[in-house]
Amino acid sequence: MTRRLAVVAAGLGQPSSTRLLADQLAAATTRALAELGEGAEVEVVELRDHAHDLMNNMLTGFPSGDLKRAIDAVVGADGLIVVTPIFNASYSGLFKSFFDVLEPGALDRKPVLIGATAGTARHSLAIEHAVRPMFAYLRAVAVPTGVLAASEDWGSGGTGSGLAGRIDRAAGELADAIAGRANHAPADPFDDPVPFEQLLAQQVR
């Protein structure tokens, strides 16, 4: 069975260490799913590409076409990988803005792997005191291991034993949460609308 994996990367630069970590987490999760007999279809959402549309969505209440497709990919995924840079001991504004525009209940019971990048390992607790509580509020199910990659972790090309071990452990937890699980994406209330003629007939009676 092929599982849909959405990856949300909130890096601001190109190239971005945030995107690099996101790609490594996605690759590790794909491998872990394969070991469980599951395939993976990965879709990456680069939030920097949707920054203006996110602001417009906040002002109008409606997402543009490209942003709507990104939201649909996240909401419809079997599992989610999210990676934010840490600014001022918390997630970035761009990262928070994306999850602010999701409909209530959009992430109910969805397995989530949380990753973050920072200049120093002193920010490692930001995952626990800032990012994880947000996903708990959204009623997603965050896996136990969060992965923070500090600047020193990339000294060996991002393959140092410490970072690699954390990536593999978190990816295994996400794969276990996804495998054999039905997708609980919320139903779209507009998928099966009542025909106007039927509504009119009910009013006439």
N, C-alpha and C positions, 0 to 999 in steps of 0.2 A: 504494500500500500504506500502511496506517495503522500507525504505530509507537507502542508504549506507552512513555511517558516518565513516570517516577516522580520526584517532587521531595520531598526530605527537608529540612525547615526546623526548626532547633533553637532558634529564638528563644524568649525567655521572656516577653516583653511583648506587649501588643496595643494599638496597632499595633507592629510590630517591623521594624527595619531589615533583620534577617535574612530575614524573609518578603518584604520588598520586593525585596531582591537576588535571592532565589529566584524570584520572579515574573518579574523582568526577564530572568534567565537562561533561564527556561522559554519566555518569549515569543520571545526571540532564537533559541533552538534550534528552535522551531516554524517561524519564518520561514526559517531556514537549511535545514531539512528540506524545506519547500515548494519552495525553489529547486532542490532535488535531485529533485523529483517525488514526495516522500514526505509523507503526512499524519502528524499527531501527535495522540494522545489523552493528555492530561496528568492525572495524579492527584497531588495534593499531600498529603503526610503532615506534619501539624503535631505535632511530638513533645511539645509542652507538653500536648496533649490526651491523651497516653498515659503521662504521667509515673508515675502510681500503678500502672498496669498493668505498666509495665516493671519496677518494683521487685518486684511480685508474681511476675512471670515469672522474675526472678532467684532468688527464694526457692523457687518451686515447680517451675520447669523447664517450665512450660506457659503459653502466651500466652492472654489472654482473647479473646473474640470480636472486639472492635474492633481490638485489637492484632494479632491473627492476620490480619485483613483488610489491615491496613497492611503487615505483613511480606510477605504474598502479593503485594501490589501492587509492592513493591520487588523481590522475588525474580523476579517474572514480567515485569518491564519489559525493554524492549529497550535502554534507556539510563537513566542515573541522574544526577540533579543533587542535590548535597548541599551544604548551607550551615550553618555553625556560627558562633556568636559565639566570639571568642577571649578566653579567661580565663587569666590567668597564663601567657601565651605558648603556649597549647595549646587544643585543642578543649574544648568544655564537657562536663561529666559526663553530661548528658542525651543529648548526641550520641553519646558513646562507649557509653553503656548500650544504646542501640538496636542498634548493630552488634555488641555483645557477645552479644545473645540470638539472633542469626541462627545457623542451622545451619552447620557447617563446609562450605565449598564453595558456599554460597548465592550468592556474587557472582563465581564463577569466570568470568573473561574478559568480565565485564560492563563496557561503557564508562561511565566516571564523569567528570563535571565537578565540580571542587571549588571551592566558594566560601566566603568567610568575611567576617565583619564585625568591626570593632574600633574603639576610640576614636581610634587614631592609626595612621598608615601605618608606624610603627616595628614593628608586629606583622606586616608583610607576609611575613616569612620563616617564620611559624608554619605556613603551608600546606605549605611544603617540608620543614620539619624535624619536624613533628608529624602533620599530616593525611595527606599523601601516603604516608608510610611505612606507616600503618595500612592503607590500601587496597592497597598493594603486598603486605602480609602476607595480606590477604584474597583475593589473586590477582585483584582487579579490574584493569581497564586504565584508569588515569586519563589524561585528555588532557593535553597538555603545558602548556597555559595554565591556571593557577589565578587566581581573581579575588578579590581582597580589596577591600572597600569600607570605607574609614575615614570618620570623621565628616565630614571636610572634603569628601568626595566627594558628599555629599548637599546641599551648599550651593546647587547649581543644580537641585535637584529630582531628583538622581540621573541627570541626563542630560548631565553634563559630558563633554567629548570624551575625557578620559583613561579614565574608568570605562566609558563607552559603547563605546569602542574595545576595551577588554579583554573586555567582555561579548560583543561581536560575534565577536571572534577565538576565544574559548573555545567559544562556541555553534557556530561553524562547524566547529571540530575535533570536537565531540561529534556533530554531524550527519553529518560524514564517516565517523566510526567506526560510526554506527548504520546508515546507508543501505546497502542491498544486503547486509546481514548477517543471517544466520539467528540467531534468539534461542537462546542457549545456557543457558536456565534449567535448573537441575538437575532431574532426574526425581524425583518424589515416590515413595518406596518403598511408600507405602500406596495408590497409585492402582490397582494391579492385585494385590490380595491373593490368596494361594492359599486356596481354600475349605477350611473346617475338615474337611469330609468327606474331602477328598483327603489332607490331612495325617494324619488318623486312619487312613486306609487304608494309608498308607506305614508307619505304626508297627505295624500289625497283621501285616504280611507277615513 
